[in-house]
Amino acid sequence: MPEHANYPFPILDVHAHFPIEHTIGREEGAPEQHPLLRGYADDRMRRMHKEWGTQPPETAARSPQEVDALADRWADELDHAGVHTIVFVTGQTNDLLARVVRRHADRFVGFAHHTLRPGAGEELRRAVDELGLRGYKLLGPKTAIPFEDPSVRDVWEFCAERRLPVLIHFGFLGRGGGVVQHPRMSPLSLFEVARDFPEIPFIVPHFGAGYWHDLLALCWSLPNVYVDTSGSNQWIRWMPYPLTLEDLFRKAFETIGPERVLFGTDSNAFPRGFAHRYLEEQLRVCYTLNLAESGIARVFGGNAAALLRVDLDAGRARSTRTAAAAP
């Protein structure tokens, strides 16, 4: 068992993706990416693997048997990493992800992730009530209609009724050739809905992915907006001013306290599996900032557990026994 598997509090990763093909593909009718853009994206990906010491991902699961085997592999990965629970915010379809979650219901949580459009409310109700999914994931720069459009108000009414967490990606999307301009690029495009439905916990991942100022403004204004720390957060390199991961955590704690900061990794495919590096670096930053141990425990599991109604005490005895028995 690796040393990092023994933490003084349970870890809940609020942001990961179950690696199965066709989860987020090219929109129907959209043109193929130009070869020059595709080559640029491939080059940036190769450079990123060298920078981070990672390897190209394995082929995504396709058949039901491969999906089941991958789910089992992820459950083993959580044991190895010392992680209590992981939230998969995508997994091709709501039905398929629900199947994955049911296979390891004591370790996995799944989010609905269908497009926001008229009729999305009905599908969300089905995903929650029939499939057992516990949140809703959207991509702002892939959402064609305004969040406040009357045709999707039933979505927000249902989320408010159930206190259903809604995780929305804002900011840069993709790598080379990715999206950098869109009406719903900024977290501030959510302001009207988040203000009108304060019962809904809105989670913005990656510290806003380039829109940190806008996310801080939204958090300052509204009590129901949470910051998700997931990913490499290398977008800070492309800001016109110096910024570090420590700066992000410090400003988040100064603005909203540790109570609305949620740990995530954006983990996805093997061979990397769970992104230990992100967990270790974020823990280091929080201890460096002298955050109290109780606050750190909230950031790395307690806050998300409260939103998702996950019992972090369940399985702790088993995890301790597993660690003690490991060679």
Secondary structure, DSSP 8 states (H G I E B T S, - for coil): --GGG--SS--EEEEEE--BTTSS---TT-----HHHHHHHHHHHHHHHHHHT-------B-SHHHHHHHHHHHHHHHHHHT-SEEEEEE-SSHHHHHHHHHHTTTTEEE-B----STTHHHHHHHHHHTT----EEEEGGG--S-TT-GGGHHHHHHHHHHT--EEEE-S-BSSTT-B---TT-SGGGGHHHHHH-TTS-EEE-GGGTT-HHHHHHHHHH-TTEEEE--S--GGGGGSSS---HHHHHHHHHHHH-GGGEE----B-STTT-S-HHHHHHHHHHHHHTT--HHHHHIIIIIHHHHHHT--TTTTHHHHHHHHHH--
